């Protein structure tokens, strides 16, 4: 993987913010990528999962009760709550267009990263979850008619 692409990932993908390029290369070498076709379900609500995902290209939708409640695109992550809490998935995720995803498993997260990189990733996950919570709170306070 070339270093220009790694630097681009560090800048564009919240999960990798603050990591050294060498850490990102190591993470990619131990994780896997997958391609999803439009309409393909990546995971279903209430299933237990031990992976989180990062959208490297394309767009996916978070689906609750048949309704797309969020659209995620390049740089966005999903599935992190199940990885952190070990609880069943809170929603389904479906590819809204052909998509390319990076998959980070619990095993990779726990065993193959340095403590510094793991802490940085956890802080990045907390930041993203906090941002999502703030956004959800604002939507509740100021609902659209």
C-alpha positions in Angstrom: 0.0 0.0 0.0 1.5 3.3 -1.0 2.2 6.0 1.6 0.2 8.7 -0.2 -2.9 6.5 0.1 -2.1 5.8 3.8 -1.8 9.6 4.5 -5.1 10.2 2.7 -6.8 7.5 4.9 -5.3 9.2 8.1 -6.8 12.5 7.0 -10.2 11.3 5.7 -11.0 8.4 8.0 -11.9 9.4 11.6 -10.8 6.0 12.9 -7.2 6.5 11.8 -6.9 10.2 12.9 -3.7 10.7 14.9 -2.1 7.3 14.0 1.3 7.0 12.5 1.4 5.8 8.9 3.2 2.6 10.1 0.3 1.8 12.4 -2.2 2.2 9.6 -0.1 -0.1 7.3 0.0 -2.7 10.1 -3.8 -2.4 10.7 -4.5 -2.9 6.9 -2.1 -5.8 6.7 -3.9 -7.6 9.5 -7.5 -6.6 8.5 -9.3 -7.4 5.4 -11.3 -5.5 2.8 -14.5 -6.5 1.2 -16.6 -5.4 -1.7 -20.4 -5.2 -1.4 -22.9 -4.9 -4.3 -25.7 -2.4 -4.2 -28.6 -3.9 -2.1 -26.4 -6.4 -0.3 -26.9 -6.6 3.5 -23.6 -6.3 5.4 -25.1 -7.3 8.7 -28.6 -7.7 10.3 -30.0 -6.1 13.4 -29.9 -8.2 16.5 -27.0 -10.4 15.2 -23.9 -10.6 17.3 -20.8 -9.3 15.6 -17.1 -8.9 16.4 -16.2 -6.7 13.5 -16.4 -3.0 12.7 -16.3 -1.5 9.3 -14.9 1.6 7.5 -16.3 2.7 4.2 -13.3 3.1 1.8 -15.6 3.8 -1.1 -19.3 3.8 -1.9 -22.2 4.3 0.4 -24.1 2.2 3.0 -27.3 2.8 4.8 -28.1 2.1 8.4 -31.6 0.5 8.4 -34.1 0.4 11.2 -37.6 -1.0 10.7 -37.2 -0.8 7.0 -36.2 2.9 7.0 -32.8 4.2 6.2 -31.9 6.3 9.3 -28.4 7.2 8.2 -26.3 7.1 5.0 -22.6 6.6 5.5 -19.9 7.2 2.8 -16.2 7.2 2.4 -14.4 7.7 5.7 -17.4 6.8 7.9 -17.3 3.8 10.2 -20.1 1.5 11.5 -20.4 -1.6 13.6 -18.2 -0.2 16.3 -20.8 -0.3 19.0 -21.0 -4.1 18.8 -17.3 -4.4 18.8 -17.0 -2.3 22.0 -20.1 -3.4 23.9 -20.3 -7.0 22.7 -24.1 -6.5 22.4 -26.2 -7.5 19.4 -26.2 -5.1 16.4 -28.7 -2.2 16.9 -29.6 -1.9 13.2 -29.0 -3.5 9.9 -26.6 -2.1 7.3 -27.2 -2.4 3.6 -25.0 -1.2 0.6 -26.8 1.7 -1.0 -24.3 1.5 -3.9 -21.4 -0.7 -4.8 -19.1 -0.3 -1.8 -15.6 -1.1 -0.7 -15.2 -1.7 3.1 -12.3 -2.3 5.5 -13.2 -4.8 8.2 -11.5 -4.6 11.6 -12.1 -7.6 13.8 -12.0 -7.8 17.5 -9.0 -10.2 17.3 -7.0 -7.7 15.2 -8.0 -4.9 17.5 -7.0 -6.7 20.7 -3.9 -8.7 19.7 -2.1 -7.1 16.8 -2.1 -3.4 17.5 0.3 -1.6 19.9 -1.4 -0.2 23.0 -0.8 3.3 21.8 -2.6 2.6 18.5 -5.4 0.8 20.2 -5.9 3.7 22.6 -5.9 6.2 19.8 -8.5 4.2 17.9 -10.7 3.9 21.0 -10.5 7.6 21.5 -11.4 8.1 17.8 -14.4 5.8 18.2 -15.5 7.7 21.4 -15.2 11.0 19.5 -17.4 9.7 16.6 -20.0 8.2 19.0 -20.1 11.5 20.9 -20.6 13.4 17.7 -23.5 11.1 16.7 -25.1 11.4 20.1 -24.9 15.2 20.0 -26.5 15.1 16.5 -29.2 12.8 17.7 -30.0 15.0 20.7 -30.2 18.1 18.4 -32.6 16.2 16.1 -34.8 15.4 19.2 -34.7 19.0 20.4 -35.3 20.5 16.9 -37.3 17.9 15.0 -38.0 18.6 11.3 -41.7 19.0 10.6 
